[in-house]
Amino acid sequence: MTDDQRPVLIGAAQLVQRDVPPAEAASPLEMLERVARSAGESAGIGARGLAGTDSVAVVDVVAWRPRNAPRLLAERLGAQPKQELLSAVGGEMPLLLVNRLARAIARGETRLALVAGVHNLRTLRRAGNARLKLDWPQGGEGQPETLGVTRGGSSPAEAEYGLGRPSEVYPIFANALRARRGLGLEAHRRRMGALMSRFSAVAARNPHAWFPVARSADEITTPSPSNRMIAFPYTKYMNAVIETDQAAAVLLASAAAARELGVPEHRWVHWWGGGSARETEWYPSERPDFARCPALASAVTEALEEAGTTLDELALLDLYSCFPVAVEMACEMLGLEEDDARGLTVTGGLPYAGGPGNGYTLHSLATLVERLRERPGATALATGNGWYLTNHAATVVASAPREADAWPREPAPRPPLELAAETASTAPAAGRGSLETYTVLYDRDGAPARGVVLGRTEAGRRFVANTPEDPALLEQLVTHDPIGARGSLREEEGRNLFDPA
């Protein structure tokens, strides 16, 4: 790589569309165009500069999937890209796109690239409630290249037991990690509250945050009419906020292209490295250890090694934060303290800054660009997580360039993931078993409604089960730690039941 081929981020922008009537709200394409043009303004390159974009990437947009979203966006910008990319579903996808395009720039294959994402679920749901049909643009000529694996995060059998949505799955990791750390239920509640209170304080200072409100630890963890329990141990204030209208975009360029476009070098943010990894077991119930996430550590290690830096040398961090355990697990796997003096977020995280579908890490990157422009010589790390601690990505950026001869070779290509067939973890089970992790799902009135258990039979076989629908038993599960408890397994109406009694 020559000095002219250094990949740099030259522009970044974010957009929040708040409480606009559905009939007047911008469409996903309009929001993508606005944020792309704002990123161009951030770079100072104007419409003519944007028209020279030769790679356009769009992060998967929930509920809006035209034939070729990158082409539709390019046409709005007057660009004729030679490369059109569309991501699969996953919170790690923006970082994967940025890493891929940065490496293409370093190889001399791309000069100016745009990565954009948008989420309009707020408008979509309000329109649905009003029975209003939204006329969002469709079509787009050609077929973009898709990056990532298209596959649901839970198996159909897991979903039948109540592990079909993020709010239901992440608690099983939370309870397992708590037990591994030897924390009691109350100690864990206080620790989660302190962690997420710090995140909310950052969101309160973020002009792009969906909920810019600083909340106390007790306010976050204590159930109330406005903060009902969702799935133990999480209240509403600990869940990612997905009903938002948000968009973000970043512009990448080669150093040569940035100079030609007239972008001052003190405005450049340099891409130093990236990493990605995937858990060997795709589905949550197949994980051999619910309290570990080795692929997360691998992705960050790869990014740091390519960047030629260490965690201790980083000035800024933004750890993916859809639920508290995503942050806790990152700290566990990376050896970070949860009260690290640098802070663990620059946005406020998905429960407070907003969880715009698959696009959150574009917001974290855009924020890091702003922060790094103010801190000469500083380096930063952003991490992303897709599905259920399944897919991971990391990106290292800095306000200063690396030495040209310090660039390592690109990571070796990995063989395609062999997606295994569903295991027997949800097959009928009987006899005795021990509980590894669990959650209790709550109804909308805040009452415990369903217990979900993962454990091992006496023969060592993993099982998924529900508990009997006994209010007293469900209450006991959230007041007395049941992990490690032995109980009886039986099949009833085609479903496993586990009774810890």
C-alpha positions in Angstrom: 0.0 0.0 0.0 1.3 3.4 -1.0 0.8 6.6 1.0 -1.8 7.7 -1.6 -3.8 4.5 -0.9 -4.2 5.1 2.9 -7.9 4.6 3.7 -9.4 7.6 5.6 -12.8 8.5 6.8 -13.5 12.0 5.5 -17.1 12.6 6.4 -19.8 11.3 8.8 -23.3 12.3 9.6 -26.3 11.2 11.7 -30.0 12.0 11.4 -32.9 11.6 13.8 -36.5 11.9 12.6 -38.6 12.4 15.7 -42.4 12.4 15.9 -43.1 13.5 12.3 -46.6 12.4 11.2 -46.3 9.2 9.1 -47.8 10.9 6.0 -45.1 13.6 6.2 -42.2 11.5 7.3 -39.2 11.0 5.1 -39.0 7.6 3.4 -35.9 5.4 4.0 -34.5 6.5 0.7 -35.0 10.1 1.5 -33.3 9.7 4.9 -30.4 7.8 3.2 -30.0 10.7 0.7 -30.1 13.3 3.5 -27.5 11.6 5.6 -25.2 10.9 2.7 -25.3 14.6 1.6 -24.7 15.6 5.2 -21.7 13.3 5.3 -20.5 15.1 2.1 -20.9 18.4 3.8 -19.0 17.1 6.8 -16.1 16.3 4.4 -16.6 19.6 2.6 -16.8 17.9 -0.8 -20.3 19.0 -1.9 -22.7 17.4 -4.4 -20.0 17.2 -7.1 -17.7 15.3 -4.9 -20.4 12.9 -3.9 -21.2 12.2 -7.5 -17.8 10.7 -7.8 -18.5 7.9 -5.3 -17.4 4.7 -6.9 -18.6 2.3 -4.1 -22.0 2.5 -2.4 -22.9 0.2 0.5 -26.3 0.1 2.3 -26.9 -1.7 5.6 -29.9 -4.0 5.6 -33.0 -1.9 6.3 -35.7 -3.5 8.4 -39.1 -3.5 6.6 -37.7 -1.8 3.4 -36.0 -4.1 1.0 -36.1 -2.9 -2.6 -34.4 -4.8 -5.3 -31.3 -2.6 -5.2 -31.1 0.0 -2.4 -27.5 1.0 -3.2 -28.5 1.8 -6.8 -31.5 3.8 -5.7 -29.3 5.8 -3.3 -26.5 6.3 -6.0 -29.1 7.7 -8.4 -30.2 10.2 -5.9 -26.6 11.4 -5.5 -25.8 11.4 -9.2 -23.2 8.7 -8.7 -22.4 5.8 -11.0 -20.6 3.3 -8.7 -18.8 0.4 -10.0 -19.5 -1.5 -6.7 -22.9 -1.8 -5.0 -23.0 -3.6 -1.6 -25.9 -4.6 0.6 -25.5 -6.2 4.0 -27.3 -9.1 5.5 -29.0 -8.8 8.9 -26.7 -8.1 11.8 -25.5 -5.4 14.1 -21.9 -6.1 13.1 -22.6 -5.4 9.4 -21.7 -1.7 9.2 -18.2 -2.4 10.5 -17.8 -5.3 8.1 -18.7 -3.0 5.2 -16.3 -0.3 6.4 -13.5 -2.8 6.9 -14.0 -4.3 3.5 -14.1 -1.0 1.7 -11.1 0.3 3.6 -9.1 -2.7 2.4 -10.3 -2.2 -1.1 -9.1 1.4 -0.9 -5.7 0.2 0.4 -5.4 -2.2 -2.6 -6.2 0.7 -5.0 -9.6 -0.8 -6.1 -11.7 2.0 -4.7 -11.2 5.8 -4.3 -14.4 7.1 -2.7 -16.9 4.9 -0.8 -20.1 5.6 1.0 -21.6 3.4 3.7 -25.1 4.3 4.8 -27.9 2.9 7.0 -31.4 3.9 8.0 -34.2 2.6 10.3 -37.8 3.8 10.0 -39.6 1.5 12.4 -41.2 4.3 14.4 -42.9 5.7 11.3 -43.8 2.2 10.0 -45.6 1.3 13.3 -47.3 4.6 13.6 -48.5 4.3 10.0 -49.7 0.7 10.7 -51.7 1.9 13.8 -53.3 4.6 11.6 -53.9 2.1 8.8 -51.9 4.3 6.5 -50.1 2.7 3.5 -46.6 4.2 3.0 -45.5 4.6 -0.6 -41.8 3.9 -0.1 -39.7 3.7 -3.3 -39.0 0.2 -4.5 -37.1 -1.3 -7.4 -33.6 -0.3 -8.4 -31.9 -1.8 -11.5 -29.4 -4.6 -11.2 -28.5 -6.8 -8.2 -26.2 -5.6 -5.5 -23.6 -7.9 -3.9 -24.7 -9.2 -0.5 -22.3 -9.3 2.3 -23.0 -11.7 5.2 -25.1 -14.8 5.9 -28.8 -14.7 5.5 -30.1 -16.9 8.3 -32.4 -16.4 11.3 -30.8 -16.1 14.7 -33.0 -18.7 16.5 -34.1 -22.1 15.3 -37.8 -22.7 15.0 -37.7 -25.1 17.9 -36.0 -22.5 20.1 -38.6 -20.0 19.2 -41.4 -22.4 20.3 -39.9 -22.5 23.7 -39.7 -18.7 23.9 -36.2 -18.0 22.6 -37.2 -16.3 19.4 -36.5 -12.6 20.0 -33.5 -10.7 21.3 -35.3 -9.6 24.4 -35.9 -13.3 25.2 -32.4 -14.7 24.3 -29.9 -12.2 25.8 -31.2 -12.9 29.3 -30.0 -16.5 29.1 -26.4 -15.2 28.6 -26.8 -12.6 31.3 -27.9 -15.2 34.0 -25.1 -17.6 33.0 -22.4 -14.9 33.1 -23.7 -13.7 36.5 -23.5 -17.2 37.9 -20.0 -17.7 36.5 -18.9 -14.5 38.2 -20.3 -15.7 41.5 -22.7 -12.7 41.8 -26.0 -13.0 43.7 -29.2 -11.6 42.1 -29.2 -8.4 44.0 -25.5 -7.7 43.5 -26.0 -8.3 39.8 -28.9 -5.9 39.7 -26.9 -3.2 41.3 -23.9 -3.8 39.0 -26.1 -3.7 35.8 -27.8 -0.5 37.0 -24.4 1.2 37.6 -23.2 0.1 34.2 -26.2 1.3 32.2 -26.6 4.5 34.2 -23.2 5.5 32.9 -24.4 4.7 29.4 -27.6 6.8 29.8 -25.5 9.8 31.1 -23.5 9.7 27.8 -26.8 9.6 25.8 -28.0 12.6 27.7 -25.1 14.6 26.2 -25.6 13.1 22.7 -27.6 15.4 20.3 -28.5 12.4 18.2 -29.7 10.1 21.0 -33.3 8.9 20.8 -33.7 9.1 24.6 -31.2 11.8 25.8 -32.1 11.2 29.5 -29.7 10.4 32.3 -31.2 7.8 34.6 -30.1 6.5 37.9 -29.1 2.9 38.5 -32.3 2.2 40.5 -34.5 3.9 37.9 -33.1 1.6 35.3 -33.3 -1.7 37.2 -36.5 -1.2 39.3 -39.8 -2.3 37.7 -42.4 0.5 37.4 -45.4 1.3 35.2 -43.0 3.0 32.7 -40.3 0.4 33.1 -41.9 -3.0 33.2 -40.1 -6.3 33.4 -39.5 -7.8 29.9 -37.5 -11.0 30.6 -35.5 -11.6 33.8 -33.2 -9.9 34.7 -34.0 -7.1 32.3 -36.5 -4.3 32.6 -37.6 -2.2 29.6 -34.8 0.4 30.3 -32.2 -2.3 29.7 -33.5 -3.3 26.3 -32.4 -1.8 23.0 -34.8 0.8 21.7 -35.7 -0.4 18.2 -38.7 1.8 17.5 -36.8 4.7 16.1 -36.3 6.7 12.9 -32.5 7.2 12.6 -29.9 7.2 9.9 -26.2 7.5 9.6 -23.5 7.5 7.0 -19.7 7.6 6.6 -17.5 8.5 3.6 -14.2 6.7 3.1 -11.6 7.7 0.6 -8.0 7.1 -0.4 -5.6 9.8 0.8 -5.0 10.8 -2.8 -8.7 11.2 -3.4 -9.2 13.1 -0.2 -6.5 15.5 -1.2 -8.0 15.9 -4.7 -11.4 16.6 -3.2 -9.8 19.3 -1.0 -10.5 17.7 2.4 -8.1 19.2 4.9 -5.8 16.5 6.4 -6.6 17.6 10.0 -10.2 16.5 9.2 -9.1 12.9 8.2 -9.8 10.0 10.5 -7.5 7.1 9.6 -8.7 3.5 9.3 -6.1 1.3 11.0 -7.6 -2.1 11.1 -10.6 -4.4 11.4 -11.5 -7.9 12.5 -14.5 -10.3 12.4 -15.3 -13.7 13.8 -18.3 -16.0 14.2 -19.2 -18.4 17.0 -18.8 -22.0 15.9 -22.3 -22.8 17.1 -24.9 -20.6 15.3 -28.0 -21.1 17.5 -28.0 -20.0 21.2 -29.0 -23.3 22.6 -26.0 -25.0 21.0 -23.3 -22.9 22.7 -21.1 -25.1 24.8 -20.7 -22.3 27.4 -23.3 -19.5 27.8 -20.8 -17.4 29.9 -18.1 -17.2 27.2 -18.0 -15.6 23.7 -14.6 -16.6 22.1 -15.4 -15.1 18.7 -15.9 -11.7 20.3 -12.3 -11.8 21.6 -11.1 -13.1 18.3 -12.6 -10.2 16.3 -11.2 -7.5 18.6 -7.8 -9.2 18.7 -7.6 -9.4 14.9 -8.5 -5.7 14.6 -5.9 -4.7 17.2 -3.3 -6.8 15.5 -4.0 -5.3 12.1 -4.0 -1.9 13.6 -0.7 -2.5 15.5 -2.1 -1.3 18.8 -3.4 -2.6 22.1 -6.5 -2.0 24.2 -4.5 0.0 26.7 -3.4 2.4 24.0 -7.0 3.2 22.9 -8.4 6.6 24.0 -12.1 5.9 23.0 -14.3 2.8 23.1 -17.7 2.0 21.9 -18.8 -1.5 22.8 -21.9 -2.9 21.2 -24.6 -2.6 23.8 -28.0 -4.0 22.8 -28.4 -5.4 26.3 -26.2 -5.1 29.4 -24.8 -8.6 28.9 -23.3 -7.6 25.5 -21.2 -5.1 27.3 -20.5 -7.4 30.2 -19.4 -10.2 27.9 -17.1 -7.9 26.0 -15.5 -6.8 29.2 -15.2 -10.4 30.3 -13.6 -11.6 27.1 -11.3 -8.5 26.7 -10.2 -8.1 30.3 -11.8 -4.7 30.6 -13.3 -3.3 33.8 -16.9 -2.2 33.5 -16.0 1.1 35.1 -13.1 1.8 32.8 -12.2 5.4 33.1 -12.4 5.9 29.3 -16.0 4.9 29.3 -17.4 2.1 27.2 -19.6 4.1 24.8 -19.5 7.3 22.9 -23.2 7.4 21.9 -25.0 6.2 25.0 -25.7 2.7 23.6 -28.7 1.1 22.0 -31.1 1.3 25.0 -30.7 5.1 25.1 -29.0 6.5 22.0 -31.2 4.1 20.0 -31.0 0.7 18.4 -31.7 1.5 14.7 -32.0 -2.1 13.3 -28.7 -3.2 11.9 -27.2 0.3 11.6 -26.1 1.2 15.1 -22.4 0.9 14.6 -22.6 3.5 11.8 -23.8 5.9 14.5 -20.9 4.8 16.8 -18.4 5.3 13.9 -19.9 8.7 13.0 -19.6 9.8 16.6 -16.0 8.5 16.8 -15.2 10.6 13.7 -16.4 13.7 15.5 -14.6 12.9 18.7 -11.3 12.0 17.0 -11.2 15.2 15.0 -11.1 16.9 18.4 -8.3 14.7 19.8 -5.1 14.7 17.8 -3.2 11.5 18.1 -6.1 9.5 19.7 -7.2 6.0 18.7 -10.6 4.4 19.1 -12.3 1.0 18.9 -15.9 0.2 17.8 -17.4 -3.3 18.1 -20.5 -4.8 16.6 -22.5 -7.9 17.4 -25.0 -9.7 15.1 -27.9 -11.9 16.3 -27.2 -13.5 19.7 -23.5 -12.9 20.4 -23.1 -14.9 17.1 -21.3 -12.6 14.6 -18.7 -10.1 15.7 -16.8 -7.3 14.1 -14.4 -4.6 15.3 -12.8 -1.5 13.7 -9.9 0.6 14.9 -9.7 4.2 13.7 -7.4 7.1 14.7 -6.9 10.8 14.2 -3.3 10.2 13.1 -1.9 8.0 10.3 0.1 4.9 10.9 3.6 4.6 9.6 3.3 3.4 6.0 5.7 0.5 6.6 3.8 -0.6 9.7 0.9 -2.0 7.8 0.6 -5.7 8.2 -0.7 -8.0 5.5 -4.5 -8.4 5.4 -6.0 -11.2 7.5 -5.9 -14.5 5.8 -9.2 -15.4 4.0 -11.4 -17.7 6.1 -13.2 -20.7 4.6 -16.9 -20.2 4.3 -18.9 -21.0 7.4 -20.3 -24.5 7.4 -23.8 -24.0 8.8 -24.6 -27.1 10.7 -28.0 -28.6 10.8 -30.0 -28.0 14.0 -28.8 -30.1 16.8 -30.8 -32.4 19.1 -30.8 -29.8 21.9 -34.6 -29.3 21.5 -35.4 -33.0 21.2 -37.6 -34.7 23.8 -35.9 -35.2 27.2 -36.9 -37.2 30.2 -35.4 -38.1 33.6 -33.2 -35.9 35.7 -31.3 -32.8 34.6 -29.4 -29.8 35.9 -30.1 -26.2 35.0 -27.3 -24.2 33.2 -29.2 -20.9 32.6 -32.7 -19.6 32.3 -35.0 -16.6 32.0 -38.5 -15.8 32.9 -40.7 -14.0 30.3 -43.2 -11.4 31.5 -46.6 -10.4 30.1 -47.4 -6.8 29.3 -48.9 -6.3 32.7 -45.5 -7.1 34.3 -46.5 -10.6 35.6 -44.2 -13.6 35.2 -45.7 -15.7 32.4 -43.2 -18.3 31.2 -40.0 -19.9 32.4 -37.4 -21.0 29.8 -34.6 -23.3 30.9 -31.4 -24.6 29.3 -29.5 -27.4 30.9 -27.9 -30.9 30.7 -29.4 -34.3 31.2 -27.6 -36.8 33.4 -26.0 -38.2 30.2 -24.6 -34.7 29.5 -27.0 -33.9 26.6 -28.1 -30.3 26.3 -31.9 -29.7 26.6 -34.2 -26.7 26.2 -37.4 -26.7 28.3 -40.1 -24.6 29.7 -41.1 -24.8 33.4 -44.5 -25.6 34.6 -46.8 -22.5 34.5 -46.9 -22.2 38.2 -46.9 -18.5 39.4 -45.1 -19.5 42.7 -42.4 -21.4 40.8 -41.9 -18.5 38.3 -41.6 -16.1 41.2 -39.0 -18.4 42.9 -36.9 -18.4 39.7 -36.5 -14.6 39.9 -35.9 -14.4 43.7 -33.7 -17.5 44.4 -30.9 -18.3 42.0 -31.7 -21.7 40.4 -28.5 -22.1 38.3 -27.0 -25.5 39.1 -30.2 -26.8 40.5 -31.3 -30.4 39.6 -34.8 -31.2 38.6 -37.0 -33.6 36.7 -37.6 -33.6 33.0 -40.7 -34.8 31.2 -42.4 -34.4 27.8 -45.8 -32.9 27.8 -47.8 -32.1 24.6 -44.6 -32.3 22.5 -42.6 -30.0 24.7 -40.0 -30.5 27.4 -40.9 -29.4 30.9 -38.3 -28.9 33.6 -39.4 -28.8 37.3 -36.5 -27.8 39.6 -38.5 -29.2 42.6 
